[in-house]
């Protein structure tokens, strides 16, 4: 397996990074090839909301967003981690979510995923939900999520509970375990929500349907 790990924190050695590196180490011990990226090291601009990527299949902004999305597309899975800012993901992570071809284009179709959220207050649960929903709505298989409540920018020592969550999630990822409920849930979202919406857009979203066809998500031609 080839797994991409993405740190959405502007701090490359903070709490989120420490959890992600623990996930990374656990995956490596299971014989999995891992690539680790800090979003703060990449050039990813704000989405302009023009929707041209849905028509052409490519974003007009020439930076690292499409390059990273392609790395994910060619992988077997993804680990996404973010700290909690204002009860949500970081700005870095939000920019990549907006630019990353996730939900509409189904970037994570049949890929095994883990989410990580850290934070000092209750809001980190909201961050975890944002990431979990992103995975499932984008066609991914959520193998597990890891949350850690820790003081902001602390050097938190990994708790036994967090360690167990990491082992459990990485074990499922390595075993390529699927969740029947998740598969059904995503099918409903795709068949009732996403697919009809794209179909109504017609040629304006031809880049999306061409991508779906290449990924063998759909067999029929949508015009």
C-alpha positions as a printed NumPy array, in Angstrom:
array([[  0.   ,   0.   ,   0.   ],
       [  0.937,   3.626,  -0.568],
       [ -0.51 ,   6.097,   1.947],
       [ -0.339,   9.904,   1.917],
       [ -0.194,  11.678,   5.3  ],
       [ -1.076,  15.375,   5.369],
       [ -0.473,  17.74 ,   8.276],
       [ -2.882,  20.682,   8.129],
       [ -1.207,  22.542,  10.975],
       [  1.056,  25.56 ,  10.364],
       [  3.297,  24.036,  13.036],
       [  5.425,  21.216,  11.681],
       [  6.422,  20.002,  15.155],
       [  3.221,  20.647,  17.121],
       [  0.631,  18.344,  18.67 ],
       [ -1.052,  17.437,  15.373],
       [  2.284,  16.616,  13.782],
       [  3.273,  14.393,  16.715],
       [  0.089,  12.332,  16.353],
       [  0.489,  12.109,  12.591],
       [  4.109,  10.992,  12.913],
       [  2.955,   8.273,  15.317],
       [  0.407,   7.133,  12.722],
       [  3.125,   7.279,  10.08 ],
       [  5.497,   5.143,  12.182],
       [  2.788,   2.584,  12.878],
       [  1.973,   2.295,   9.178],
       [  5.646,   1.85 ,   8.282],
       [  6.012,  -0.974,  10.818],
       [  3.133,  -2.684,   9.006],
       [  5.058,  -2.577,   5.737],
       [  3.162,   0.352,   4.231],
       [  4.869,   2.982,   2.06 ],
       [  4.152,   6.462,   3.456],
       [  4.61 ,   9.986,   2.085],
       [  4.282,  12.8  ,   4.627],
       [  3.421,  16.403,   3.684],
       [  3.098,  19.611,   5.696],
       [  0.604,  21.927,   3.997],
       [  2.526,  24.91 ,   5.347],
       [  5.474,  23.863,   3.132],
       [  3.344,  23.917,  -0.015],
       [  1.944,  26.709,  -2.167],
       [ -1.839,  26.314,  -2.098],
       [ -3.938,  29.389,  -2.791],
       [ -7.551,  30.165,  -1.999],
       [-10.31 ,  28.737,  -4.195],
       [-11.766,  31.486,  -6.425],
       [-15.193,  29.833,  -6.68 ],
       [-15.23 ,  29.965, -10.49 ],
       [-16.086,  26.241, -10.886],
       [-13.94 ,  26.067, -14.042],
       [-12.303,  22.888, -12.703],
       [-15.683,  21.153, -12.911],
       [-15.869,  21.96 , -16.617],
       [-12.258,  21.38 , -17.648],
       [-11.082,  18.912, -15.011],
       [ -8.239,  21.255, -14.033],
       [ -7.882,  24.308, -11.825],
       [ -6.597,  27.434, -13.553],
       [ -4.467,  28.312, -10.494],
       [ -0.971,  26.963, -11.019],
       [  0.288,  25.924,  -7.603],
       [  0.725,  22.742,  -5.54 ],
       [ -2.959,  21.877,  -4.996],
       [ -3.426,  19.815,  -8.162],
       [ -0.011,  18.187,  -7.678],
       [ -0.933,  17.014,  -4.171],
       [ -4.375,  15.843,  -5.314],
       [ -2.689,  13.758,  -7.996],
       [ -0.409,  12.185,  -5.373],
       [ -3.527,  11.238,  -3.434],
       [ -5.274,   9.921,  -6.546],
       [ -2.367,   7.58 ,  -7.231],
       [ -2.241,   6.348,  -3.618],
       [ -4.178,   3.655,  -1.768],
       [ -5.211,   5.9  ,   1.066],
       [ -4.958,   9.104,   3.035],
       [ -4.364,  10.308,   6.589],
       [ -5.647,  13.85 ,   7.195],
       [ -4.78 ,  15.767,  10.346],
       [ -5.729,  19.227,  11.532],
       [ -5.616,  21.315,  14.697],
       [ -8.8  ,  23.059,  15.781],
       [ -9.186,  26.767,  15.049],
       [-12.556,  28.358,  15.932],
       [-14.181,  24.912,  16.22 ],
       [-13.111,  23.973,  12.698],
       [-10.157,  22.814,  10.635],
       [ -7.187,  25.114,  10.109],
       [ -7.177,  27.662,   7.29 ],
       [ -4.457,  25.626,   5.558],
       [ -6.605,  22.511,   5.609],
       [ -9.725,  24.391,   4.487],
       [ -7.885,  25.813,   1.483],
       [ -6.762,  22.353,   0.449],
       [-10.232,  20.884,   0.957],
       [-11.655,  23.646,  -1.271],
       [ -9.021,  23.057,  -3.959],
       [ -8.461,  19.301,  -3.648],
       [-11.106,  17.777,  -5.979],
       [-12.634,  15.899,  -3.042],
       [-16.425,  15.579,  -2.825],
       [-17.803,  16.41 ,  -6.278],
       [-14.967,  14.678,  -8.112],
       [-14.817,  11.749,  -5.641],
       [-11.048,  11.919,  -5.141],
       [-11.036,   9.311,  -2.352],
       [-13.111,   6.679,  -4.138],
       [-12.313,   3.284,  -2.542],
       [ -9.292,   4.668,  -0.644],
       [ -8.566,   3.756,   2.986],
       [ -8.421,   6.776,   5.279],
       [ -7.731,   7.918,   8.831],
       [ -8.537,  11.321,  10.336],
       [ -6.721,  13.137,  13.144],
       [ -7.978,  16.172,  15.08 ],
       [ -6.358,  17.937,  18.012],
       [ -7.546,  20.802,  20.16 ],
       [ -7.719,  22.226,  23.651],
       [-11.495,  22.724,  23.931],
       [-14.679,  20.934,  22.911],
       [-14.49 ,  22.255,  19.33 ],
       [-11.998,  19.594,  18.252],
       [-14.952,  17.207,  17.927],
       [-16.344,  19.495,  15.236],
       [-13.003,  19.352,  13.441],
       [-13.074,  15.57 ,  13.533],
       [-16.601,  15.538,  12.085],
       [-15.572,  17.862,   9.23 ],
       [-12.724,  15.522,   8.3  ],
       [-14.782,  12.335,   8.745],
       [-17.601,  13.678,   6.565],
       [-15.09 ,  14.771,   3.935],
       [-13.697,  11.234,   3.736],
       [-17.058,   9.499,   3.415],
       [-18.64 ,  12.085,   1.082],
       [-15.567,  11.796,  -1.182],
       [-15.954,   8.018,  -1.474],
       [-13.285,   7.063,   1.045],
       [-13.319,   4.222,   3.562],
       [-12.889,   5.599,   7.083],
       [-10.707,   3.101,   8.959],
       [-10.738,   5.155,  12.133],
       [-10.221,   8.564,  13.637],
       [ -7.881,   9.82 ,  16.322],
       [ -8.644,  12.797,  18.535],
       [ -6.408,  14.322,  21.16 ],
       [ -7.405,  17.023,  23.632],
       [ -4.235,  18.887,  24.497],
       [ -3.138,  22.425,  25.438],
       [ -2.479,  24.652,  22.432],
       [  1.025,  24.238,  21.009],
       [  2.052,  21.908,  23.824],
       [  4.48 ,  19.022,  23.563],
       [  1.842,  16.53 ,  24.547],
       [  3.031,  13.042,  25.45 ],
       [  0.938,  10.436,  23.673],
       [ -1.673,   8.954,  25.992],
       [ -2.443,   5.242,  26.138],
       [ -5.925,   5.939,  24.763],
       [ -4.542,   7.839,  21.776],
       [ -1.993,   5.127,  21.163],
       [ -4.732,   2.479,  21.131],
       [ -6.773,   4.518,  18.641],
       [ -3.757,   4.789,  16.355],
       [ -3.056,   1.054,  16.503],
       [ -6.704,   0.179,  15.874],
       [ -7.051,   2.543,  12.904],
       [ -3.766,   1.569,  11.252],
       [ -4.541,  -2.115,  11.74 ],
       [ -7.821,  -1.685,   9.842],
       [ -6.063,   0.283,   7.129],
       [ -3.36 ,  -2.342,   6.675],
       [ -5.978,  -5.105,   6.565],
       [ -8.046,  -3.083,   4.052],
       [-11.178,  -3.551,   6.125],
       [-14.351,  -2.044,   4.701],
       [-17.451,  -0.902,   6.558],
       [-20.747,  -1.982,   4.973],
       [-22.683,   0.854,   6.629],
       [-20.236,   3.451,   5.286],
       [-20.469,   1.994,   1.787],
       [-24.274,   2.144,   1.879],
       [-24.242,   5.647,   3.365],
       [-21.931,   6.913,   0.632],
       [-23.996,   5.224,  -2.079],
       [-27.085,   7.057,  -0.875],
       [-25.226,  10.378,  -0.781],
       [-23.786,   9.833,  -4.249],
       [-26.898,   8.42 ,  -5.95 ],
       [-29.434,  10.784,  -4.358],
       [-27.362,  13.937,  -3.955],
       [-24.109,  14.267,  -5.883],
       [-24.834,  12.396,  -9.127],
       [-28.23 ,  14.027,  -9.855],
       [-26.745,  17.45 ,  -9.061],
       [-23.878,  16.939, -11.518],
       [-26.267,  15.535, -14.131],
       [-28.386,  18.697, -13.925],
       [-25.293,  20.793, -14.586],
       [-24.704,  18.999, -17.895],
       [-21.765,  20.301, -19.941],
       [-20.809,  22.752, -17.213],
       [-19.573,  19.751, -15.187],
       [-18.212,  17.596, -17.994],
       [-14.778,  17.549, -16.341],
       [-16.374,  15.831, -13.343],
       [-18.169,  13.16 , -15.366],
       [-15.036,  12.468, -17.406],
       [-13.124,  11.94 , -14.162],
       [-15.852,   9.633, -12.852],
       [-15.689,   7.627, -16.077],
       [-11.886,   7.316, -15.862],
       [-12.24 ,   6.107, -12.259],
       [-15.008,   3.692, -13.329],
       [-17.406,   5.238, -10.831],
       [-20.01 ,   5.485, -13.565],
       [-20.459,   3.462, -16.762],
       [-23.153,   5.485, -18.492],
       [-22.416,   8.727, -20.291],
       [-23.922,  11.799, -18.659],
       [-24.69 ,  14.665, -21.049]])
